[in-house]
Amino acid sequence: MTEGRSCPLAYRYQPASLCGQSTPVTEDVLYVIGGLYGNPFALDEVERMALAEERQGRTVKLVFNGDFNWFNASDELFRGINSRVLSHTASLGNVDYELGTPSAGAGCGCAYPDFVDQGVVERSNQIMSRLQDIAGAHPDIQKRLSSLPRYHCLLFGGLKILVLHGDPESLAGWGLAHESFAAGNEQRIEEWFRASGADVMAATHTCLPVLWTGEVNGRSCAVANNGSAGMGNLRSDPRGLITRISRAAPGIKPVAGVVAGELCVDLIPVNYDVSAWLSQFDQLWPEGTPAALSYRKRILGGASLTPADLVFPQGD
């Protein structure tokens, strides 16, 4: 296994242990924000969205489920992003783990599967190396990152919401990726619901969004992978996405949504200032740098999916 494709043992956990303890959520709405990738303008917009909901009488809890760092390759931006995110509930992504507690030979810690081009893997390792150099100048932030949990189980509306980064076996697992659902790995996903006792799994890590809904042991269950909050996820659409969970439908039109029990599970757009972010991104990662080669086109034009590609009902 090469750097960037390996999965450190510290990333591993057992599905049956994930919902052994749950933390009650008293707010009306849950935002799960994965893959912010160091984008301060996307964070501005998420906070604005939450404030708009609160002005309409709904309280909102923000939960960051990892990889809130990535493109924030300056001392000021690194400190700013982490200070803001860590004022909320947060758990680790592989990027944040490798910044707080670097693993020998892990590279970026992405555990990229075989279908990801080796050039992407090598560039991600280079991005991580640069970001680790910056993190080293902020030992207090590193300490806070190293103390974060790998997942959260939240009791929300009487249901267990498992908030994780990768999948129920690994911090960097790809079992809840869009590609996994497209390949028909439903049996494994149902086994994870049975083992964990979760009702909803909210993941990120794999950069493409997906929603799944089905019945497991008589329970209505759902998976939401928001793809990325900090860059585009859909064809010709630069908006980020976050997962919104509530009994009430969102005030803005979701890209896609499903229902689990009495809860609405929606992917809602983060319509941040792309021009402002691209200007800052180009200063941090000019033409020819690893991040520019891997991500600049996606920041401008989104990914390959359409909203019709996102929802996988049980049995499809």
C-alpha positions in Angstrom: 0.0 0.0 0.0 1.4 3.4 -1.0 1.0 6.7 0.8 -2.4 8.1 0.3 -3.9 4.7 -0.4 -3.2 3.1 3.0 -5.6 3.2 5.9 -3.9 3.6 9.4 -5.1 1.2 12.0 -6.0 4.2 14.2 -8.7 5.0 11.7 -10.5 1.7 12.3 -13.5 1.1 14.5 -16.3 -1.5 14.9 -19.9 -0.6 13.7 -21.4 -2.1 16.8 -19.5 0.4 19.0 -20.6 3.6 17.2 -23.9 4.3 18.8 -23.2 2.8 22.3 -23.6 6.3 23.7 -25.6 9.1 22.2 -25.7 12.8 22.8 -29.1 14.5 22.8 -29.6 17.4 20.4 -32.0 20.1 21.7 -31.9 22.3 18.6 -34.6 22.1 15.9 -32.3 21.7 12.9 -29.0 19.8 12.4 -26.5 21.0 9.8 -23.8 18.4 9.1 -20.9 20.1 7.3 -18.3 17.9 5.7 -15.5 18.8 3.3 -15.3 22.5 4.0 -11.7 22.2 2.8 -10.5 25.4 4.3 -13.0 27.6 2.4 -13.8 30.6 4.6 -16.5 31.9 2.2 -18.4 28.7 2.4 -18.2 28.8 6.2 -19.6 32.4 6.0 -22.5 31.2 4.0 -23.3 28.2 6.2 -23.3 30.5 9.2 -25.6 33.0 7.3 -28.0 30.1 6.4 -28.2 29.0 10.1 -28.9 32.6 11.2 -31.6 32.9 8.6 -33.3 29.8 10.0 -33.0 31.1 13.6 -34.7 34.4 12.5 -37.6 32.2 11.3 -37.8 30.7 14.8 -35.7 27.5 14.4 -32.6 26.8 16.4 -29.7 25.2 14.5 -26.8 23.0 15.6 -23.7 23.0 13.4 -21.7 19.7 13.3 -18.5 19.5 11.3 -17.6 15.9 10.3 -14.1 16.4 9.1 -11.8 17.7 6.4 -12.6 21.3 7.3 -8.9 21.8 6.5 -7.3 21.4 3.1 -6.8 24.5 1.0 -6.2 26.8 3.9 -2.4 26.9 3.4 -1.5 30.1 5.2 -1.0 30.8 8.9 -3.8 33.3 9.0 -6.3 31.1 7.2 -5.3 27.9 8.9 -5.8 29.5 12.3 -9.0 31.3 11.3 -10.7 28.2 9.9 -9.8 26.0 12.8 -10.8 28.6 15.4 -14.2 29.0 13.9 -14.9 25.4 13.3 -13.7 24.2 16.7 -16.2 26.6 18.4 -18.9 24.2 17.2 -19.3 20.4 17.5 -16.7 18.7 15.3 -15.2 15.3 14.6 -12.1 14.3 12.6 -11.6 13.7 8.9 -8.4 12.1 7.7 -7.0 15.5 6.8 -7.6 16.8 10.3 -6.3 13.6 11.9 -3.0 13.8 9.9 -2.6 17.5 10.9 -3.1 16.8 14.6 -1.5 13.3 14.9 0.5 12.5 11.7 0.7 8.8 10.9 3.9 7.4 9.4 3.4 6.4 5.8 -0.2 7.6 5.6 0.4 10.5 3.3 -2.9 12.4 3.0 -4.7 9.5 4.8 -7.4 9.4 2.1 -7.3 5.6 1.6 -8.0 6.2 -2.1 -9.4 3.1 -3.9 -7.9 1.7 -7.1 -10.3 3.7 -9.4 -8.7 7.0 -8.3 -5.8 8.0 -10.6 -2.3 7.8 -9.0 -1.6 11.4 -10.0 -4.5 12.5 -7.8 -3.1 10.5 -4.9 0.4 12.0 -5.3 -0.9 15.5 -5.4 -3.0 15.0 -2.3 0.1 13.8 -0.5 1.9 17.0 -1.5 -1.0 19.1 -0.4 -0.9 17.4 3.0 2.8 17.8 3.3 2.5 21.6 2.8 -0.4 21.8 5.3 1.4 19.8 7.9 4.3 22.3 7.7 1.8 25.1 8.5 0.1 23.2 11.2 3.4 22.6 12.9 3.6 26.4 13.7 0.3 26.2 15.6 0.8 23.5 18.3 -2.3 24.7 20.2 -4.5 24.0 17.2 -2.7 20.6 16.6 -3.5 19.7 20.2 -7.2 20.5 19.8 -7.4 18.5 16.6 -5.7 15.5 18.2 -8.3 15.5 20.9 -11.3 15.4 18.6 -13.5 12.2 18.3 -13.7 10.2 15.1 -17.5 10.2 15.1 -20.6 11.3 17.0 -23.8 9.6 17.7 -26.5 12.2 18.2 -30.0 11.6 19.5 -32.2 13.8 17.4 -36.0 13.6 17.2 -35.9 10.3 19.0 -33.6 8.8 16.3 -29.9 8.0 16.3 -27.9 10.2 13.9 -24.5 8.7 13.3 -22.2 11.5 12.1 -18.9 10.2 10.8 -16.4 11.0 8.1 -15.8 7.9 6.0 -17.9 4.8 6.7 -18.8 2.7 9.8 -15.6 0.7 9.7 -13.0 3.4 9.0 -12.4 7.2 9.3 -11.3 7.1 5.6 -13.6 4.3 4.4 -15.3 4.5 1.0 -18.3 2.3 1.8 -20.7 5.3 1.8 -19.4 6.8 -1.4 -21.6 7.4 -4.4 -19.5 4.8 -6.2 -20.4 2.2 -3.6 -24.1 2.8 -4.0 -23.8 2.8 -7.8 -22.0 -0.6 -7.5 -24.9 -2.1 -5.6 -23.3 -2.6 -2.2 -26.6 -2.3 -0.4 -26.3 -5.5 1.7 -23.2 -4.2 3.4 -24.9 -0.9 4.2 -27.9 -2.7 5.7 -25.5 -4.8 7.8 -24.0 -1.5 9.1 -27.4 -0.2 10.1 -28.2 -3.5 12.0 -24.8 -3.6 13.7 -24.7 0.1 14.8 -28.4 0.7 15.6 -28.2 4.0 13.7 -31.3 5.4 12.0 -29.4 8.0 9.8 -25.7 8.0 8.8 -24.3 11.4 7.7 -20.9 11.0 6.0 -18.6 12.9 3.7 -14.9 12.1 2.7 -15.5 10.8 -0.8 -16.3 14.1 -2.5 -19.5 13.1 -4.3 -22.9 13.5 -2.8 -25.4 10.6 -2.4 -28.7 9.9 -0.5 -30.0 6.4 0.2 -33.2 5.4 2.0 -34.5 2.0 3.0 -36.0 -0.2 5.7 -33.8 -2.2 8.0 -35.3 -4.4 10.7 -38.6 -2.4 10.4 -36.8 0.9 10.8 -36.8 3.6 8.2 -33.1 4.4 7.6 -31.2 6.9 5.5 -27.6 7.7 4.4 -26.6 11.2 3.5 -23.2 12.0 2.0 -22.9 15.7 1.3 -19.9 15.4 -0.9 -18.3 18.8 -0.2 -19.4 21.9 1.6 -16.5 23.9 0.3 -16.6 23.2 -3.5 -19.1 22.2 -6.2 -20.7 18.8 -6.4 -23.0 18.9 -9.4 -22.5 19.5 -13.1 -21.9 23.2 -14.0 -22.8 24.1 -10.3 -20.0 25.5 -8.1 -22.2 25.5 -4.9 -21.2 23.4 -2.0 -23.6 21.1 -0.2 -24.4 20.3 3.4 -26.7 17.8 5.0 -29.7 19.3 6.8 -31.8 17.1 9.2 -35.1 18.3 10.7 -38.7 17.6 11.1 -39.5 20.6 8.9 -38.6 21.0 5.3 -35.8 23.6 4.6 -36.7 27.1 3.7 -34.5 27.0 0.6 -35.0 24.4 -2.1 -32.8 21.3 -1.5 -30.9 19.7 -4.3 -32.3 16.3 -3.1 -34.0 14.9 -0.1 -35.3 11.7 1.6 -37.4 10.9 4.7 -36.3 8.7 7.6 -39.1 8.2 10.1 -40.4 11.7 10.9 -37.1 13.4 9.8 -36.4 15.2 6.5 -32.9 14.5 5.4 -31.9 17.0 2.7 -28.8 18.1 0.8 -29.0 21.9 0.6 -26.8 24.2 -1.4 -24.1 26.5 0.0 -24.2 29.4 -2.4 -20.9 31.0 -1.3 -18.9 33.8 -3.1 -17.0 31.7 -5.6 -15.2 34.6 -7.2 -13.8 35.7 -3.8 -12.7 32.2 -2.9 -11.1 31.6 -6.3 -9.1 34.8 -5.9 -7.8 33.7 -2.6 -7.3 30.1 -3.7 -5.2 31.3 -6.7 -2.9 33.2 -4.4 -2.4 30.1 -2.1 -2.3 27.6 -4.9 -1.2 29.2 -8.2 -1.2 27.5 -11.6 0.8 24.2 -11.6 0.6 23.6 -7.9 -1.0 20.3 -6.7 -4.3 21.8 -5.4 -4.7 23.9 -8.6 -4.2 20.8 -10.8 -6.6 18.6 -8.8 -9.3 21.0 -7.8 -9.5 24.4 -9.6 -11.7 23.1 -12.4 -14.1 21.6 -9.9 -14.2 24.9 -7.8 -15.3 26.7 -11.0 -17.6 24.1 -12.6 -18.6 21.5 -10.0 -18.5 17.7 -10.5 -20.1 15.4 -13.0 -23.4 14.5 -11.3 -26.9 15.9 -11.7 -29.6 16.0 -8.9 -31.2 12.9 -10.6 -28.1 10.9 -9.9 -28.1 11.4 -6.1 -30.9 9.3 -4.6 -30.7 5.5 -4.3 -33.9 4.0 -2.9 -33.6 0.5 -1.4 -33.6 -2.2 -4.0 -32.3 0.0 -6.9 
